[in-house]
Amino acid sequence: MFEKRQAFLDRREAGRQLGEELAKTDWRDPVVLALPRGGVPVGFEVARALHAPLDVLLVRKIGAPGHPEFAIGAVVDGKDPQLVVNEEAALILGPSSNYLEAEKKRQLVEIERRRERYLGARAAVPIRGRTAIIVDDGIATGSTVKVALKALRRSDADRVVLAVPVAPRSTIEALREEADDVVCLSMPEPFHAVGLHYVDFEQTSDEEVIQLLKAAATMPAER
């Protein structure tokens, strides 16, 4: 695991630094999976540094019956969409298998809508036998990233890597068991918020996501 302390000008600059660090390792057939929206500018620069394809990884929360704000699981998109359930929460609240299946289908509809908005008719990048590198602009609690990592563990990726510019040390340590490798450029203590470690942390728009994904699709894919 790599670490150094620093602040970043913006997401693109953080992605360039992250890409430089990742490029020091000869990853097997890498594919970069960015968590939208903020992870896409970072992932774009990582994909460019690695001469790898860029895709988005969409995660949708599943709320408890009658309490949609309380997450009991999540659905992660892909060729074989994965449902990840918080077993402790599910044991307490006791959602039925029919409820979970219905919620999975409902969230997959929303995932597909968002994927179509971002990528149009382009198919998801295959990850079978490849190194899947999950990228975000930073991590606070790590709940979404943890779900994404657990889902990819069940997929046919050869290796799962987590790469972020900044996160608290405790969160990185908790996530390390979910990934084969972790690259985090900065783990400042105390940690208050991801945005405090960027000079420019304006919200990433859907339009920027679409533009970057289109640009990434034309980049050379061979190293």
N, C-alpha and C positions, 0 to 999 in steps of 0.2 A: 504494500500500500504506500502510495506516494503522498507527501504532504509538504506544503510550504505556505506561509502566511502572506496574504496580499488582498488588495481590493482590485476591482475590475472597472474599466471605463464603462462598458456596456456588455450585453450578452454576446455580441459577435466577437468582441475582444476576448472575453472569457473563453469562448469556443475555440479561438485560435490558440490560446495557451493550453487548453485542455487537449486539443488536437496534436500539438507539438509533443506533449508528454505521452499521449497514447501511441504516437508514431514511433516511439522508441522501442516498442514491442512488435514482434512479427505475429500479429493476430491471424488466425486461420480464417480466410474468406469472411471478413467482417461485414456486418450490416448494422447501421446506426438506427436505433429506434428512439425517436424523440417524444417526450411527453408534452403535448400541446397545452397552452400555446407557448409559454415562455421557454420551453426546452428546444423549440424548433430553431431559433437563431443560433443557439449554442450547438445543436446537433448538425446544422448546416456546415459550420466551420470544421467540426470534427470529421464529418463525412468527406469534406474536401481534403483535409490533411491525410486521411487514410485511403483516399481514392475508393471510397466505399459508397454503396447506395444508402439513401436516406428514406426512412419511412416514419410514420407516426404510430405511436402505441396509445390507443384510447382506452381509458379506464372509467367505468361508471359504477357509482355506489349503489348498493342495494340496502334500502332502509328496512327497519323493523316493521312488522304489521301494525298499522295505526300510528306509527312514529317514524315517518320517512326520513327525518333528520338524523336518526340514530342508526349508524351503519352496522349491519351484521354481516356484510360481505361485499363483494364487488365482482364485476364482469370485466374481463380483459379481452379485447378483440384479437383476431388472428384467424388463420385458416381453420383452426380448431379452437373456437372461443372457450375460455376457461372461466368457470365460476369458482371463486375463492371465498370460503365461508369462515367467518370468525367463530370458531367452534365454542369458545367460552360464552360469547354473546348469544349464539344460537341455542345453547343449552339452557340459558336463563329465560329467553323469550319464546323458545319453542316454535319457530316458524315451521309450517308443514312443508313437505317436499313439493306439493303442488304450488304453494305460494312461491317458493324459491324458483321453481321452473318458470312460473308465469312472469316473475320479476326479471329473470334472466332474459326471457324472450323480449320483454318490453324494453329493457336496456339495450339489447342488441339492435333493436330497431333504431334507437337514438344514436348508437355507435355508428351504424351504417349510414344514417343521415349525415353525421358529422364527417365521416370518412369521404362520402361523396362530395360534400362541400369542399373539403380540403384537396382531394385528389381526383375528383371527377370519375372517369371510367377506368383509371389506372388500377391495376390489381395490386394487392399487397405484395411486398417484397418477400420471397420465400426465405425461411430461416433454417430449414432442415440441414443439419450437418455444418452449420456456420457458427461463427462467433457473433452472438447478439449483444450489442453494446447499448444499454439503456442510458439515455442522456436527459438531464433536466438542468434548469438554470441554477438550481440549489435545492437543498433539502432542509426542512425544519423538523417536523415530527417523523417524517418518513413513511406515513401510513399508505399513501398512494404508491410510492415506489416499492414498498414491501409487497403489496398485492401484485404489482407488475412482475417483480422478481419471482414470486411464488408461481405465478402463471407460466412464466417462461421456463421454470424448472420442470414443468410438466410437458413442455413442448419438445420438439425434436431438434432444438438448437444444440450444437456440440458444446458450446461454452457460453456462459452468461456473465457479462461484465457490467458493473455499475460505474458510470463516470459522471462526476459533477464538479463544478468549480468550487462550491463552498457548502459546508454543512457542519453541524456540531459534532464533536468527536463521539459523544455518546450514541448519537443516531447512527453514525458510520459503523461503530463497533457492533451495534445491534443488527445492522443490515449485512455485515460481512459474511455471516453464516448463510445468507440467502443467495450469495453470488460466488462465482469462482474467483473473480478478481474485483478489486475496488480501486478506483483512482479518484482521489479527492485533492484538489490543489490547495485548499485552505480549510483548516478546522479551528477557527478562532474561539477562544474562551475569554469571557462569557459570550454566548451566542444569543442574540435577541431576534433577529429577522434576516431573511436572505437579502432583502432589498438594501439593508444597511451596508452591504459589502459591494455595492455597485454605485458608481457615480450617477449613471443613468439607468433607472429601473422602471421606465415607463411601460405600461401594459402592452404586451404584444397583441396586435390586431389580427383578426382572421385574414384580412387582406395580405398582411406580411407573411403569415403562415403559407397561404396559397402561393404567393410569389416565390418564396424560398423553396418550396417543394417542387415547383415547376423548374426553377433554376437547377436544383439538385438532380432532376431527372435527365438533364443534358450534360452533366459532368461525366468525365471519363471514369469508368468503373474498374479499370485495371491498374494495379500498382506497378 
